Amino acid sequence: MAYPAPKLRVRSTSYIVIPARLASTRLPGKLLLRQTGKSLIRHTYEAASQATRPTGVCVATDHDDIAKEVRCFGGQAEMTNAEAASGTDRVAEVAERLDDVDIIVNVQGDEPELSGESIDRVITLLEEDPQAVMSTLATPIRSREQLEDPACVKVVFDDHGRALYFSRSVIPHPRQWDDELLVADPPHFYQHVGLYAYRREFLLQLADMPPSELEKIERLEQLRVLEAGYPITVGVVDEPTVGIDTPEDYRAFVARYTGG
């Protein structure tokens, strides 16, 4: 009887880049908010620094105020083009300067509760799937409200953990609803966790690729990768990270942090 060959894990050099811009539509200047006694960007930097695999962490920013804040708490800041179209472009700009790194991890600046284990996981996922150019994470959805919220990005993937599609819509879409669908094991629905690891060479290509049609419709950059035919590998984690997008999100974070 033939057995599948074990996955080969190749140890890679990795580095974390946190794209951080000062402007924010729903929560202006959010990365410098400090009701906890620390700025939001510092919380995220310290959370990312808990990962054991990467060789370093830096913040890629277009604004002197953020760079100054990062350097004040002892972090590494890299200035990037103020005209960069997205956080990915900002990360790619820094990746060009890191020619001795194999894998670049993109950690959003407003993810102060991200675990170091999740960062290590996306690195390992790429090492275990040599054909994949990107890796990311997903977590089960157990709430219908969350499932139907367009702000909650959903992902479906195949039996090998390769992403099939990302959407703001309900995917898979039940033809007939049954509440039992939300408690199934294994789960039917997964929320995409916006943490990415890229092979450096592919990230530099991605920054030069024009937005795809699906990407423009859904406003989801990862669809550019799938539409171009590149594989993304997805790992499942038990808990999602909580990004800070609104004043309510920030108040809830402060309450969790302070125990209030």
Secondary structure, DSSP 8 states (H G I E B T S, - for coil): -------------EEEEEEE-S--SSSTTGGG--TTSS-HHHHHHHHHTT-SS-S-EEEEES-HHHHHHHHHTT--EEE--TT-SSHHHHHHHHHTT-TT-SEEEE--TT-TT--HHHHHHHHHHHHH-TT-SEEEEEEE---HHHHT-TTS-EEEE-TTSBEEEEESS-SS--SS--GGGGG-SS-S-EEEEEEEEEEHHHHHHHTTS---HHHHHHT-THHHHHHTT--EEEEE-SS------SHHHHHHHHHHHHT-
